């Protein structure tokens, strides 16, 4: 279940972090629902002031994600 994107800019060359202008997810319906649940949880936590770390990995929220999608980690940055 890969993700694809078009590069806009290099944000951090040391880590290879890119700013993307588009992201495409190649996920099953179940994978899309799991991703949506994770994003909603991050939004709820951010709104409540409970998103304290600089970022959250989907693997921390959904422990089975790595087994189902071993090549894709989704990270939400705290703003």
C-alpha positions as CSV (number, residue, x, y, z in Angstrom):
1,X,0.0,0.0,0.0
2,X,2.2,2.8,-1.2
3,X,1.8,6.5,-1.3
4,X,2.9,8.7,-4.1
5,X,3.4,12.4,-4.4
6,X,4.8,15.3,-6.5
7,X,7.6,17.2,-5.0
8,X,7.2,20.9,-4.4
9,X,10.4,21.6,-2.3
10,X,13.0,20.0,-0.1
11,X,12.2,20.9,3.5
12,X,15.1,19.1,5.2
13,X,17.9,17.7,3.0
14,X,19.5,15.8,5.9
15,X,16.4,13.6,6.4
16,X,15.1,13.8,2.8
17,X,11.9,15.4,3.9
18,X,9.9,16.9,1.0
19,X,7.0,19.2,0.8
20,X,4.5,17.7,-1.6
21,X,1.9,19.4,-3.7
22,X,-0.1,16.2,-4.1
23,X,-0.4,12.9,-2.2
24,X,-1.9,9.8,-3.6
25,X,-2.7,6.8,-1.4
26,X,-3.0,3.3,-2.9
27,X,-5.0,1.8,-0.1
28,X,-7.8,-0.7,0.2
29,X,-11.2,0.5,1.5
30,X,-10.2,-0.8,4.9
31,X,-6.9,1.1,4.7
32,X,-8.6,4.3,3.8
33,X,-11.0,3.9,6.7
34,X,-8.0,3.3,9.1
35,X,-6.2,6.3,7.7
36,X,-9.4,8.5,8.1
37,X,-9.9,7.3,11.7
38,X,-6.3,8.2,12.5
39,X,-6.6,11.7,10.9
40,X,-9.8,12.3,12.7
41,X,-8.3,11.3,16.0
42,X,-5.4,13.6,15.4
43,X,-7.8,16.5,14.6
44,X,-9.8,15.8,17.8
45,X,-6.7,15.6,19.9
46,X,-5.3,18.8,18.4
47,X,-8.5,20.6,19.0
48,X,-8.6,19.5,22.6
49,X,-5.0,20.5,23.1
50,X,-3.9,16.9,23.7
51,X,-1.6,16.6,20.7
52,X,1.6,17.5,22.7
53,X,4.4,15.8,20.8
54,X,5.8,17.4,17.6
55,X,4.4,14.6,15.5
56,X,2.3,11.4,15.6
57,X,2.8,8.3,13.6
58,X,-0.1,6.2,12.5
59,X,1.8,3.2,13.7
60,X,1.5,4.6,17.3
61,X,-2.3,5.0,16.9
62,X,-3.0,1.8,15.0
63,X,-0.7,-1.0,16.1
64,X,-1.7,-3.3,13.3
65,X,-0.9,-0.7,10.6
66,X,2.7,-1.9,10.2
67,X,1.5,-5.5,9.6
68,X,-1.1,-4.4,7.0
69,X,1.0,-1.6,5.4
70,X,4.7,-2.3,6.2
71,X,6.0,0.2,3.6
72,X,3.8,3.2,4.5
73,X,4.0,5.3,7.7
74,X,1.7,8.4,7.9
75,X,2.8,11.2,10.2
76,X,0.8,14.2,11.4
77,X,2.8,17.2,12.4
78,X,1.6,19.4,15.3
79,X,1.1,23.0,14.3
